[in-house]
Amino acid sequence: MVTILVGGQWGDEGKGKIIDLLSERAGMVIRSQGGNNAGHTVVSHGQEFRFHLIPSGILYPSTTCVIGNGVVLDPRVLLEEMDHVQARGVSVDHLVISDRAHMIMPWHPILDQLEEGQRGDDRLGTTWRGIGPAYADKVRRIGFRVGDLQKPRFLQKKLEFVLGKVVNPLLQDLYRVAPLDRDQILATYAAYGERLDPFIQDIFPLIQGALNRRDNILLEGAQGSMLDLDFGTYPYVTSSSPSAGGALTGSGIPPSRVDTTIGVYKAFSTRVGYGPMPTELVDATGDRIREVGKEYGTTTGRARRVGWFDAVVARYTVALNGIGSIALTKLDVLDGVDPIRICAAYRRKGVLHDHPMSNISHLKHCEPVYEELSGWQASTRAARRAADLPDAARRYIARVAELSGAPVEVVSVGPGREETLWMKEPSLAGLAREAR
């Protein structure tokens, strides 16, 4: 069974927890796109783990964890993360890295920062991790793949060309900064190669074998659909496709093998960085939700922008990804908030819109059309069944599902694995039933 898990908003929806919840019975978890500009937080047995590159299923030793070909990875960051989890008693022996995945090279973070600086007031809010420049080099066909670490002479020859003919002239002539030392980079990456060599392989036969055995495979997306390079709020987007389609191309799995797609949504909206966010709250309610929900970036530590649940966005991303069920996270953060609003449509110049406009200027100046629901004064943290939730909370969940166009089957009421409930018998077949 192949399950795709995607974020339905602007990222940070709580995908790590849901993947962790389902990973126990999964034979394989594949991280399919993005880089260390994204982070997933998992709480297991009272311990908090923050993953930036390693798939969240690493906590289960029987689950093969694959970094797919669609990822751009920084070898230094990956090794640090591997060392960190091993120091906490977690084995990485079941980690596999695609030899087709591209690497972040030393010049990518430099160029990321320089290019962002040139934008001035029109900056995008990148994380300066070098993700965009790495993907750009991949498209320009001058990128470095993880498999290159296993071919030192080829790596040296490639460095001579890319650094000598492309990168250093750009740094010196355009940005007026010092060139990078080829020999130092070669030595550093050769050392990375020695440590990572046991984990690097061609993942195509590995994944095909799992498909043929009908193993449970989870595709772990990073970020959210509204940051998609094509369908997000361009240009305030990421450099890859955090959609169901991107999960497939980032892992080498054909669409015909997909059984279900799960969309993860917060019970409210958040966004990091710049770009339109129609339901943003810049008031005491927004501040309260941010503090109660600890809405600060896993990777950057930046405060997230907060807003009401945007069903226009949810309806759009459900349709875009073919989402069959919704996992709604952080419902408990809304405990005590009254009233609660849901954005059901956008209004611009008197015209109602039921999906986000592609023109961000129009999106920035649209007016959210809200429905107002009563809040609940009781805590939801102890709920383990739908019947344990306050009536108002169940009405809220039902309206979110109705406006979004997909059933809410999983609800998270806290960070721990046990703080999760199923609204009804899930459509995630044997995988979800066994995970309970």
N, C-alpha and C positions, 0 to 999 in steps of 0.2 A: 504493500500500500504506500503510495506516495502522497504526502501531505505538504502543501506549501503554506508557510506562515508569513504573512506580510503585515506591515504597519499601515493602518488606514488613514493616518493623519500626517503630522509633520515629524514623525519619529518620536522616540522616548515613550512609546505607548505601553511598555511593559512586556515586550516580546520575549525577553530573556526568561522571565518567570514562566510564561506559557510553554516555551520550548522545553524548559527544565521539567515542567509538569508532565510533558508527553515523552520525554527522552528515555525514561526508565524502561519503556517497552519498545523503544526504537532500536533497530539494528544499526542505523546510520543517521547521523545528523550532518548536514552539509551547509557550511556558510558560503553563500553564493555570490556576494558582491560587496562593494564598499571596502573601507580600510579601517585604520585605527582612529578615524574621525568619528566613529560610532562606538557605543558601548552598551553592553547588556549587563544588568545587575541581577544576580540570583542569590537568594537567601536559603541556605541549606543547613539544617540542624543548628540554627542560631548563628551560623557564620555567613558573612556577606562576601560574595565573590563578584568582581567586576571584570568582565571579559571584553576585550577590544578586537581581538582577532581569533582567538580560540573559540570554537563552537561551544555553546552553553551545555551541550551534552557531555562535556569532558568529565563531569562529576560522576558519571556512570561508567565504570570500567569495562562493561560489556558492550558499550556503544562505540562504534567506529566514528570518529569525528574528522570530517574532511574540510580542509580549506580549499575551496573550489577555484576553478580557472578564472572566474569573474572577479576575484578579490585582487586588490593591490595591497601588498604587505611590506611593511618595513621590517627587515630581518632583525634589527636590533630590538625593536619593540616586541616582536614575537618571542625572541629568546628571553627577554626580561619577563614577559608574561608566563612563559613556560617555567622559568626558574621560580617565579612567585608561587604558582599553584603547586609545584613540587615541594616547595618549602612548607606548604600547608598540608602535605600528606596526600596530594592528588597526583596520580600517575598520568603521564602524557604518552605512554607507550602505544595507546590506541589513537594517536593523532596522525593524520596523513595530510601532506601538502601537495597540491597539484603542481606538476612541473610546468604547467602552462600559466599559472598565476604570475602576474607581473609584480615587480619589486619597486618600492620607493627608493630612489637613489639619493645621495647626499645633496644634489642640486635641487631636487624637487621642493623640499620645504623652503629653501632659499628663494626660489622663483615664486613660490606661493605667496610669501610675505612681500616680496618686491612688487609683484603684480597687484596684489590687494592694496598696497600703499599708493600705487599710482591712481587708483580709482577715486581716492579722496572721499567725498561725501556719497559717492555712488558705490561704495564698497559692498561686497556681498556677505561679509561676516564669516569667511572661511576659518577653519581651525588652524591654518598654517602647518598642517601635517604633511602637505605635499601631495594630497590625494588627486586634486584636479590636474596638476602638471604631469603626474604619473599616468593618468588615463589619457591625457593629451599625447604623451609620447607613445603610448600603446597604439593610438589611432594613427600617429605619424610614422609608425613602424620603426621607431628607434628605441623602443622600450626594452627593458631587461627582464627576462623571465626567470622564475626560481630555478628552472632546469639549467640555466646558464651557470649557476654555482657549481654544477657538477662537471663543467668543462672549462677548466682554468685558462687554457690557451685561447679558447674562443672568447672567454670573458675579457681577457687582456686585449685581444684584437678589437673587440667591439668598443671597449673603453677608449682605445686610442682614437677611433673614429668619432664617436659621439661626443666625448669630452673635448677632444682636440679641435674638431671641425664645427661643432654645433654649440655646445654648452659654454665653454670658456670664452669663445668670441662674443657670445651673447652677454655673459656676465661682465666682461671687460668693456666692450664697445657700447653697449646700450645702457647698462646699469652702473658702470664705472666702479665695479667691485673686484676684489682680488680673484684670480682664477683658482680652481681647485686642483689639488695634486693627484695625478693619476695613480702613481705608485702607492700612495697612502690608501687611496680608495680600493685599489686592487688587493692590497694586503688585508684590509679590513673585511672585504667581502669574501676573500678566500677563507678567512677564519670563520665567517658565518657559514660558509659552505661546508666546512668540516663538521660543524656541530649539527647542521640541519640535514645533512646527507641521508641519515637513516630514515628520515620522515618523508623525503621527496620521492614521488613516483608518478607515473602516468595513471590518473584515476579513472580513465575510460573503462578498462576491463574490470576494475574494482566495482564501479557503479553498475555496469552492465550485469555483472554477476549477481549483485543485490537485487536488481530489477527482475532478473530471470527467476530468482528464488522467491520472489514476492515478499521480500523483507520489508519491514516498516521503515520507510525513509522519510525524514523530515528535512525540508529545505528552509533554512533559517535566514530570513532576510534582515538586512540592517536598514536603519532609518525608516522613512515612511513614504507612502505613495505620492503625497503632495510635494515631495522633494524630487520626484522623478524627472529626469533630464528632458523628457518630451512632454509629459502630462502634468508636471508640477507647475508651481508658480515661477516660471522662467523669467529672468535669469537667477532668481533666488532659489536655486535648486542644488542638488548634489551632482556629482560627475558620473553617476552610473544610474542604473534602472532598478530602484527598490520596489519593483512590481512583481507580479506573478510571472510575467514574461521574462523579466530579468533574472529571476531565480532559475528558470530553465536554461537560458543561454549561459548562465554563470556556473552551471554544474554539468551540462551535457545530457540532460534528461528531456526526452521528447514530450510534447503536450499530451499525446495520446496515453501516456502512462500515469497522468495525474488523477488521483481519486477525489481529493477535496482540497479546498483552499480556505484557510482560516484567516480572518481579518482581526487584528488586535486594535482596540480603540480604548482610550481613556474615557472615563465617564464625564470628562470635560475636555477642553482643548489646551494644548501647549505648543509653543514654537520657540526655537532658539534662533537668534540672529534676526536679520532683516527680511523684509518681504511682507506682503499683505496678509492680514489675519482678521477677517471681518468681525469675529465675536470677541475680540480682545477686551479684557477688563483692566482698566487703569484706575482702580478704586480700591476701597477697603476690602471688598469681597474678593477681588483678584489677589490682593496681598495675603488674605487669609488662606485662600486655596493654595497659593504658592508655598506658604510656610508649613501648613499642615501636610501638604503632599510632598514636601522636601523637593521642590521643583528646581533643581540645579543640575547642570549637565554632568553625566557620568564621566565624560572625557575631558570637558573644558572647565567644569565648575561654574560656568556662567548661569546666571539666573534665567529661567525660562519665562517667556511671556505666557500669560494665562488667559483663558476665555471660556465662555459657555460651550457646551457641546454643539458642534456644527453639523447638523444632519444633511446640509447641502453637500458638504465635503464627504460625509460618510456615504451618502447615496451615490455619489460620483465614483468613489473608490471601490465600493461594493460592485458596481457594474463594470468598472475598468478591470478588476482582477478576477471577476467571476467568483466572488466570495460566497461560500455556502453557509458559513456560520460565523458569528461574532464572539470574540472573547472580550468582555468589558472589564477593564481594570480600574483600580483605585476608586471604587464606588464609595468606600468608607470616608474618603476625603470630603465628600459632600454631606456627611453627617452633620446635622445642625444648621445647614445652609437653607434658608427659607425666605422667599420663594426660590425656585430653581427654574432657569430658562433653557429652552432648546431653540436653536435657530432652524426654522423650517424652510426658509426661502431667502433669497436676496431681492432687494428692490433697487432698481437704478432708473432714474428719470421716469418713475411711475410704472415701469415694466418689471414684472416678477420673473426671476430666474430660478430654475430648480437644480442647476449645477454650476460650478465655478466657471466664470468666463476666462478665456485664454488670455485676454488683454488685461495685464495686471493693473493698468491705470484705471480701467473700469472696475476691477475687483477692489482696488484700494478705496474707491469712492462709492461703493454700493452700501446700502443700508440693510442690516440683518433684520429679518422679520421673525419675531420671537413668539413662541408659545410659552405660557407661564404655568408651571406646575407647583403644587404644594411640596415643601420639603418634609423631612422627617427629623424628629428630635432624638430618636434612639440611636445607639451605636449599632453598626452592622458587623463589627469585627468578629463577633462570636458566631455569626450565621454560617451554617454548613449545608443547609437546604434552602430551597426557594421559600418554603413555608416559614423559615426563621426570619425572613426579612420583613421590615415594616411594610404595611400596605402601600404607603406612598412611594417607597423605594421600588416595589414591584410594578407600580403604575409607571414610574419613570423608565424602568428597563423596558417595559412593553412598548412605550411610546418611542424610545430610541430605536427599537427593532422595527417598528412599523414605518417610521420615517426613513430609516436607512435602507430597508428592503432586504434584510436578512435576519434570521432569528438570533437572539442572544442566547447562547448555550452555556457559556462559561462566565462566571462573575468572580472577580478577585476583590476581596475585602481586607487585604493586608499583604505585606511582602512575603510572608512565609508560605511554603508549599501547602500547608494545611489550611491556610486562610483562603480557600477557594471552594466554590459551590457550583453545581450543575443545575441549570434552570429546568432542564428536562432531559430525557434520554438523548444523549448527543448523537449527531450524525457522523461522528468521527470513527465509527465502526469499532472493531475490537481494540484498537489502540487506545482510544479514550476510555472505554469501559474498564480496560485492564489497569489504566493509570490511576484510577480512583482508589 
